[in-house]
Amino acid sequence: MLTHRFTQFARALSRLVTGQSSFHLPLRNARTVTTLATCMLLTTASIPAAAQTPAGPQTGLPITELTAGIHVIRAEVANTDETRRVGLMLRKSLPDNNGMLFVFEEPEMQCFWMRNTLVPLSIAFIADDGTIVNMADMAPQTDDPHCSEQPVRYALEMAQGWFDTHGVAAGQRLGGISQ
């Protein structure tokens, strides 16, 4: 089983190096996530920055509306390897109540970093039913991994502090998440 996971990791790392994939890895538990995230960070330190940096912020993504209690969130949808890889990189600001919803094919342990992301963000890892599993604040332009505590299909990035300011916490269910 461990050999299979390292094979998947090697393939994912190869796709990342060639610009074909995101930091998403199909992992099932937090210990494996931590170990492989550390290996990946050490390995990618030697990759030229130009190979990892998009030309500019991505635009034109589909928009969906989510709700957190009485609050309406306007979320760009990143649902392909490429859109998830670029995410909110190189954005200089994020309008109020706007964010990015990352959609994955199936529930898995998800990890995010902030390389080339200029604004501080908060992330909520979300189960299939819209329940927030856990949250994290992320500092700009860092490679620190921020991971879900259990397999999830969705992650929502908002301006740092948005969740706290609006009283949104782990265990709360977001509306508009479709299975």
C-alpha positions as CSV (number, residue, x, y, z in Angstrom):
1,M,0.0,0.0,0.0
2,L,2.8,2.4,0.9
3,T,4.5,1.7,-2.4
4,H,1.3,2.5,-4.3
5,R,1.0,5.8,-2.4
6,F,4.6,6.7,-3.3
7,T,4.0,5.8,-6.9
8,Q,0.9,8.1,-6.9
9,F,3.1,10.8,-5.3
10,A,5.8,10.4,-7.9
11,R,3.2,10.8,-10.7
12,A,1.6,13.8,-9.1
13,L,5.0,15.4,-8.6
14,S,5.9,14.8,-12.2
15,R,2.7,16.5,-13.3
16,L,3.4,19.4,-11.0
17,V,7.0,19.8,-12.3
18,T,5.7,19.9,-15.9
19,G,2.9,22.3,-15.0
20,Q,0.2,19.7,-15.6
21,S,-1.1,19.4,-12.0
22,S,-1.9,21.1,-8.7
23,F,-0.7,20.4,-5.2
24,H,-3.6,18.0,-4.8
25,L,-2.5,14.5,-3.9
26,P,-4.8,11.4,-3.4
27,L,-4.0,10.7,0.2
28,R,-6.1,9.1,2.9
29,N,-4.6,10.0,6.2
30,A,-3.0,13.0,7.9
31,R,0.4,11.3,8.7
32,T,0.9,10.4,5.0
33,V,-0.1,13.9,4.0
34,T,2.4,15.5,6.4
35,T,5.2,13.2,5.3
36,L,4.6,13.6,1.6
37,A,4.0,17.3,1.8
38,T,7.4,17.7,3.5
39,C,9.0,15.6,0.8
40,M,7.3,17.6,-1.9
41,L,8.3,20.9,-0.5
42,L,12.0,19.7,-0.3
43,T,11.8,18.4,-3.8
44,T,10.1,21.3,-5.4
45,A,12.6,23.8,-3.9
46,S,14.9,23.0,-6.8
47,I,12.3,23.5,-9.5
48,P,12.8,26.8,-11.4
49,A,10.2,29.4,-10.2
50,A,9.2,30.1,-13.9
51,A,8.0,26.5,-14.2
52,Q,5.6,27.1,-11.2
53,T,4.3,30.6,-11.9
54,P,1.4,31.4,-14.1
55,A,1.7,34.4,-16.4
56,G,-1.0,36.3,-14.5
57,P,-4.1,35.7,-12.4
58,Q,-6.7,33.5,-14.0
59,T,-10.0,35.0,-15.1
60,G,-13.2,33.8,-16.7
61,L,-14.0,31.0,-14.3
62,P,-17.6,30.0,-13.7
63,I,-19.2,31.6,-10.7
64,T,-21.5,29.9,-8.1
65,E,-23.3,31.4,-5.2
66,L,-22.9,29.8,-1.8
67,T,-24.6,30.7,1.5
68,A,-23.2,30.8,5.0
69,G,-26.2,31.5,7.2
70,I,-27.5,34.9,5.9
71,H,-24.3,35.7,4.0
72,V,-24.0,35.2,0.3
73,I,-20.6,34.2,-1.2
74,R,-19.8,34.7,-4.8
75,A,-17.3,31.9,-5.6
76,E,-15.2,31.3,-8.7
77,V,-15.2,27.6,-9.4
78,A,-11.8,25.8,-9.9
79,N,-12.7,22.3,-11.0
80,T,-9.9,21.2,-13.3
81,D,-6.3,20.4,-12.6
82,E,-5.2,23.6,-14.2
83,T,-7.7,25.9,-12.5
84,R,-7.0,24.3,-9.1
85,R,-3.2,24.6,-9.7
86,V,-3.4,28.3,-10.4
87,G,-6.1,29.1,-7.8
88,L,-5.9,32.7,-6.6
89,M,-2.2,33.1,-7.5
90,L,-1.1,36.6,-8.4
91,R,-4.4,38.3,-7.3
92,K,-3.7,41.6,-5.7
93,S,-7.0,41.8,-3.9
94,L,-10.2,39.8,-3.3
95,P,-13.5,41.7,-3.3
96,D,-15.7,41.4,-0.2
97,N,-17.8,38.1,-0.1
98,N,-15.8,36.7,-3.1
99,G,-13.7,33.6,-3.0
100,M,-12.7,30.5,-4.9
101,L,-14.4,27.1,-4.5
102,F,-12.1,24.2,-5.3
103,V,-14.0,21.1,-6.5
104,F,-12.4,17.7,-6.6
105,E,-13.6,14.5,-8.3
106,E,-13.9,12.5,-5.1
107,P,-13.3,13.0,-1.3
108,E,-9.6,12.8,-0.5
109,M,-7.2,14.5,1.9
110,Q,-6.6,17.9,0.3
111,C,-3.6,20.2,1.0
112,F,-3.0,23.8,-0.2
113,W,0.0,26.2,-0.1
114,M,0.3,29.9,-0.9
115,R,3.2,30.0,-3.4
116,N,2.7,33.1,-5.6
117,T,-0.5,34.0,-3.8
118,L,-0.2,37.7,-2.8
119,V,-3.2,38.1,-0.5
120,P,-3.7,36.4,2.9
121,L,-6.5,33.8,2.8
122,S,-8.6,31.6,5.0
123,I,-9.6,28.2,3.8
124,A,-12.5,26.0,4.7
125,F,-12.3,22.3,3.9
126,I,-15.9,21.1,3.1
127,A,-17.5,17.6,3.1
128,D,-19.9,16.5,0.4
129,D,-22.9,17.6,2.4
130,G,-21.6,21.2,2.7
131,T,-20.4,20.8,6.3
132,I,-17.1,22.6,7.1
133,V,-14.7,20.0,8.4
134,N,-11.8,22.3,9.4
135,M,-10.4,25.8,8.6
136,A,-7.0,27.4,8.4
137,D,-5.5,30.9,7.9
138,M,-2.8,31.0,5.3
139,A,0.0,33.6,5.0
140,P,0.8,34.9,1.5
141,Q,3.8,33.6,-0.5
142,T,4.5,30.6,1.7
143,D,4.9,26.9,1.0
144,D,3.5,25.8,4.4
145,P,1.0,23.0,3.8
146,H,-2.6,23.5,5.0
147,C,-4.5,20.2,4.9
148,S,-8.0,18.9,5.5
149,E,-8.4,16.8,8.7
150,Q,-10.4,14.2,6.7
151,P,-11.1,13.4,3.1
152,V,-13.1,16.2,1.5
153,R,-14.4,17.1,-2.0
154,Y,-14.4,20.9,-1.6
155,A,-12.3,23.7,-0.3
156,L,-13.3,27.4,-0.2
157,E,-10.7,30.2,0.0
158,M,-11.8,33.6,1.2
159,A,-10.0,36.7,2.3
160,Q,-8.3,36.0,5.6
161,G,-10.6,36.6,8.5
162,W,-13.8,36.4,6.4
163,F,-15.0,33.3,8.2
164,D,-14.3,34.7,11.7
165,T,-15.9,38.1,10.8
166,H,-19.1,36.4,9.6
167,G,-19.4,33.9,12.4
168,V,-18.7,30.9,10.2
169,A,-17.0,27.9,11.9
170,A,-16.2,24.3,11.5
171,G,-19.3,22.1,11.8
172,Q,-21.5,24.7,10.0
173,R,-23.1,23.7,6.7
174,L,-22.8,25.9,3.7
175,G,-25.7,26.2,1.2
176,G,-25.1,25.8,-2.5
177,I,-22.6,22.9,-2.3
178,S,-23.9,20.3,-4.8
179,Q,-22.9,16.7,-4.6
